[in-house]
């Protein structure tokens, strides 16, 4: 028997179900697959139509040739357009953020690039926070200009008035089309005020053009931060990270309104940047434990951060649970974050040599890029994830040669600390 549902989602006994409960079975009917309790992997490239008329109707909807009827459902055509594993996954994923629709991609960069190309045009300007993930930074600054799209960066810890002044003085304000944020910033954990950026976007919107706010929510989402509630129009995820959570897949996601996602999904169809059925099935598996994993990692990170904060070989720590000395950042944290998460960066006393010595002597923590997996990972942003950013820009963003970034996993936090202690002893 299916749950009753309204515009806010499924409900039971008069109460709407919470996202973690919906991750187990929402959007899937066991009768579709021999009463299997879990959705199978629909490893097929194409789907059979009952008749030619049905095929025609499905394509009319897929290509936007007519509006969908009140009771009409989008039919299955071809796995580049739609696939049951992706549709079930997208229906579940949107509940965490309260989004109307979601699209899953072959990677985080596929989600970012597809979204940007779908919603921007030559002559547009993207105002973006800094620092952001190195791949995103390169795409915005080096790939988009080939399509006639300009960009303007602002430091993540700037005030709203400073950002507005920067935009006005640049001479680019008249062509502003999107504000792109990554908050917390990667790897400095600086927070950007989403609500303030949404107000700036509204100020520069016109009757003919709405300035959009897109937020890369990978570091805290979808559990600990919900940017759509603070005025964002679109969310981006590297689903490889916490959503996947086991370092065994590559995927991305974009979420937003039905109207915006129609454009994003349309571009995905023609770019072929969708995720595979196998990836969709694995992400469905991961969503079932998302809340448990992220809460465990956040608890562990708090203990690790307290250890690092008091270590004599640590010059500075970048952690959302330690913002008491920065009232402006603390205020943003209290407004838009539900937890400090499990990402920690710190500056070791010294430079690259000391950072490398520490990293090379870790044993439990793995020296690898990426984040959000069940295992703890450590990396050197200046020479790894952010190495394609110029030295001058890295210095301006606060990404020094002595910075180390840690993604805390689900191991016992005392074991993580013991591993750090023996690595510090070698420095």
N, C-alpha and C positions, 0 to 999 in steps of 0.2 A: 504494500500500500504506500502510495506517494504522500509526502508531506504537503500540507496546504501552504500556499505561497501568495504573497502580495507584492507591491512594488518595493518593499524593503527587504524581501527575501522570505525564506521558509519560516513557518512558525509551528509551534507545538504546544498544546494546552494553553493557548493565549500568549505565549512568549516567543519572540524571535530567537532562533538558534544562533549561537555565537560561531565565529569563523572556524575555530578549532574543531567544533562538532560537525560542521559542514564538509570538512576536508575528507571525511571517510567515505562518503557515498553520494554526495550531492551531484546531480546532473547525469547519473548513471542508473539505468534500470536493468536489474539482473536478467529480466526476460529477454533482453537483446542478445544475451550470450550464454544460453544453456543454464541460466540461473547461477552463473559464477558470481561470487560475492564481490570480486574486484573486476574492474573493466579490463578486458584483454588488450593486447597490442594489436591495433588494426594496421598490420604491415602490408598495406596495399597501395598501389599508385592510383587506381581508378575505381569507380563504383558503378554498378549496373543500374540503369534506369528501368522502371517498370514498363514504360512505353515512351515513344518519341515526344508526346505532348508533355510528359513530366520532365524530360531532358530540356525541352525548350523553356519551360517555366523556371527550372532551376538556373539556367544560364541568364535568363532575364533579370533575376534577382542578383545573381553573382556579379553581373556587369552593370547594374544600376539602370537597366533599361525601363524599369517600372517600379512603383512602390510596392512593398510587401503588404499583402492582405492582413486583416486583423488577426486571423487564426492561422495564417500561413507560416510555415517553418522553412528556413533555408535548407535546401536539400544537399546531399553529398554528391560531389561531382568528381573531384580529382584532388589528390592530397597536397598539391601546391596551393589550392584554394581553401580546402577544409578537410578535416579528418576527425573522426570521433574522439581520439585521444587528445587532440589539441582543443577541441570544442569543450570537452568536459573539464579539462585543466583550466582553460580560460574562464569558464563559468565559476570555478571554485576560487581562483586566484583573486578575482575582483572583490570578493567579500572582505578581505583583510583591510583594504583601503576605502571601501565604500564606493568603488568606481562603477560606472554603468557598463563598461566593456573593457576587455583586455585582449592583447595579441601577444603570442609567444614567438620568439625568434631563435635562429640558430646560434646566436651569441649575443652578449651585451652590446658589442659594437654594431652588430646587425640591427638591433633595436634602435640604437642611437642614430645611425646613419639613415635608416629607413624613415624614422620619424622626422628628422631634419629635412630630408629631401621631399617628403610628402607635404610639409607645411610651410616651407620657405621657397622664395623665388628670387631670380636675379634682381639686385638692387636692395634687397632686405639687409638688415643689420641684426646680429645676435649680440646681446649684452650678456656676458657670462662671468661667473665667479671664478676666482683663482685662489689656490690651486684646484685642479680637477684631475681625474685620472689621465695619465699621460697619453693614452690612445685617443681619448675625447679631445684633449688639448690639441693634439696634432691634427685631428680631423677638422676641428673648427677653424684652426689657424692656417692650415695648408691645403685641405681638400675643398672646403666650401668656397674659398676665393676663386677656384676654377669654374665655379658655377655663378660667379658674380655676387656672392654673398659675403659681406664684410662682418668683422667681429670687433668687439671692444671688451677687454677684460677689466675686472675690478677685484681688489683684494677682499677675500671672504670676511675679514674682520672690519671692513669699512662700515661706517654708519650709513643709514639710508640717505641722509642729506649729502654725505660725501659722494655716494654713488650717483645721485641725481646731478650734482654739480659736475662730476666727471663726464656724464652723458651729455649735458648741455654744452660744456666747453669743447667736446669732441666734434661738434657740428654734424653728428650722425643721428641725433634724436628724431628727426623727421622721418627717418626710414626704419625706426625700430620696429621689429616684427616679433621678436622673441627674447625673453630673459631666461637663460639656461643656468641652472644652479646645481651644484653638488654640495649637499649639506647633510652631515658634517663633511668638511673638505678632506680630500685624500691627498696627502697623509697627515695633515696637521690637526685634523679634528676641529678646525674653526667652524663655527655655526653661522649660517646666513639666515637673516630674518625673512622667511617666506612671505609673511603677511605684508611686510613693507615693500617687498618686490612686487607683490600682486597689486598694491596700491599704485606703485610707479607704472606698472603696465597699464592699469586702468586710466591713469592720467594721460598716457600717450596713445590710447586707443581712440578711434573715431567711429562714426556710424558705418563706415565702409571697411574698417580694418580693426580687428581686435588683436592687441598685442598679447601673445600667449606666454604663460609661465610654465616651463618644463623643469622638473626636479629629478635628478638622479638620486634615488632613495636607497641605494644599495647598502650603505653602512648601517642604517638603523631599521630599514623596512623589511617586510611589511608589518612588523610587530610593534616597534617602538617609535615610529614616526608616521604620521598620516598627512602628508602635505596637501592633499585635496581639501582637507578641512580648514586649511589656512589660506586658501585662495589660489592654489596651483591648478593649472588646467590639465597637465599631463605628468605622469610618473614614468620613470625609466628604471629598470633593474638589470644588473648583471645577475640573472637567475642562476648562474654558475655558483654564486656565493651562498648566502644563507638559504635561499629558497631551495636550491639543489642540496647544498649543505654537506655533501660527502666527497667532494673533490673527484667526482667520477663522471661529470658531464659538463658540456658547454651549452649555455642558453642565455637568452635575454627576454625581457618583457617590457611592454608599454601599456599603460592604462590611462583611461580618461572617459570623456563623454562619448555617447554613441556617435554624435556628429563628427568629432575629431578622429575617433577610432575608425570610422568609415574610410576617411582619407588615408590613415596609416595602414589599414588592412589592404586597401586598394593598391598602395605602393608596394606592400609586401608581396602581393600576388605577382606583380610584374617584375620585381627584383628577385623573386624566388628566395627570400631570406627567412622563410618559415622554419620552425623546428621540425625535426623528424618525429614520426609516431613513437619510436623507441624513447626519444628524449622526453616527449610529452608524458609517456607512461612512467618514466623514472621520476619526473617532477611531481606527478600525482602521489607517488610513494613518499617522496620527501615532504610534501605539504602536511602529511599526517603527523609528523613529529616536529614540525617547524617551531611551534611554541615551546615545546619541551627543550629542544636544543638551544634556542636563542636565550631562554631564561637561564639555563645552566651555564652557558658561555658568559653571560653578563655577570652572574654571581662570581664565577671564577676570575673574570677580569678585574673585578673590584678588589679582590685579594692581591692579585698580581700588581695592580696599580699602587696599592698601599705599600707594597714591598719596594717597588721602583722609586717611589716618591722619597723614600728615606735612605736610598743607597748612596754612598759617598762617590761612586763613579758615575752617577747620573746627574747631568747638568740641569736638565729640564724635562718635564713629562707633559705630554699632550693627551689628556684623557677627559672625557666629558663629565666624569664624576668629581673632578678637581678644578672647579672654576671659581672658587671663592674669591680669588684675587682679581677677578675680572667681572665686575657687576653687569656690564653690558651683555657679555656672553652668557652669564648665569641667567639673566632675564629671558633671553631667547630660549635657552635650554628649558626653563620652567614652562614656557609658553608652548613649545612645539615638540618636546621630547618626553617619552614615557620611561626611558631608561638610558643609562650611559652606554649601553651596548658592550661589545667585546673587542673593540679596536683600540690599541694603545700605541702611540709613538713616543720615543724619547731620544734626547740628545745625550750621547755618552761623552764623558770628558775626554777631549782629544779631537781626532779627526777620522779620516777614512781608515787609517791603519788600526786604530783602536776598535772601530765599529766592525771591521772585518775579522779582527782577532776574536771578538765576542761571538760573532755569527759562526765562525769556523769551529768553535769549540762547543756549540750546542749539540746535545745528543737526543733528548726527547723531542724538543721543538725542531721541526724540519725547516731547513733553509730553502725556501721556495716562495715564489710570488703567488698571488691569489689570496683569498681570505674567506672567512665564514664557513669553513669546513669543520668537521668534527675534530680534526687534528690541529694542534697549534702550529702556526707558521710564522717565520721571521724573514724579513728581507731588508735590503738597503735601497730606499727609494731613489737616492741621487744617482746611483749607477744601474738601477734595475727598472722599476715601474715608471719612473719619471725621468729616465736618462735622455729621452728625446726632446726634453724641454731645455732651452739654452741655459748655460751656467748663470748668466745674469738674471734670467727670469726665475730660476730656482732659488737664487739668493734672495730675490725680492719676495718670493712666496714663503721663505722661511724653511726651505728644504736644504739643509746643510749636509756636508760630507760626513758629519758625525751622527746623523739621524738613523734610527732603527725603527722599523714598524713591526708590531706584533699583532697577530690575529689569534686570540685566545680560544682554544678548543674546549672539548668536554672532558679532558683529562682532569685528574684531581689537581686543584690549584697549587697545593703544596709541592707536588711533583714538578710542576712547571717552574715554581720558584726555585726549587733545588737545582734544576737544570741551569737556570739563569745564574745562580750563585756560583756554580763551578765554572761557568763560562766567564763570568766577571773576574774570577780569581786568576784567569790566564791573561788578563789585560794589564 
